[in-house]
Amino acid sequence: MESITRKSNINSLNNFSISKYIKRSQYIEHLSQWMEIFPRNQFLIVKSEDLFATPETTVNEVFEFLGVESYQLPQYPQVNQGKYPPISESIRQTMNDYFRPFNQQLEEYLDRKFNWYC
């Protein structure tokens, strides 16, 4: 994981793509930069898991946050849903270990638990 994320070790387009996605997944770095510019009360952090599980509730939370009138769609279809093969337990553990410090920082920064570890 460390060698993938170090730019000096990126020798192929595939490694660059992997590195780009890994860096984008370190949410604390990006979110904290935005929150240095804008007050926290201007942010609503929505978990995609909540949006998929209870779209009506989550969309209403967004409407309320924005101060706009609530509106119910007749249905909330899931579009562009990716289908991925299962990953091995060792890869899952490696990813969990790598992201754990970033995710802990994010949870502390937002004072919110995400329960991302399976």
SULNORBEL-V744022 format. One line per field, one symbol per residue. psi: psi as a letter, one per 20 degrees, with the letter a starting at -180 (. if undefined). burial: b if it has 16 or more other C-alpha atoms within 10 Angstrom, else e. Layout:
psi = ???
burial = ???
//
This chain:
psi = gghhiphijoirhghggggghghhimhgggghghihgqqhijpoopphhgghgmhggghhgggggikrpqppqhrmqoqkpqoqqqqqhhggggggggighghggggggilpqhlip.
burial = eeebbeeeebeeeebbeebeebeeebebeebeeeeeeeeeeeeeeeeeeeeeeebbebbbeeeeeeeeeeeeeeeeeeeeeeeeeeeeeeeeeeeeeebeebbbebeeeeeeeeeeee
//
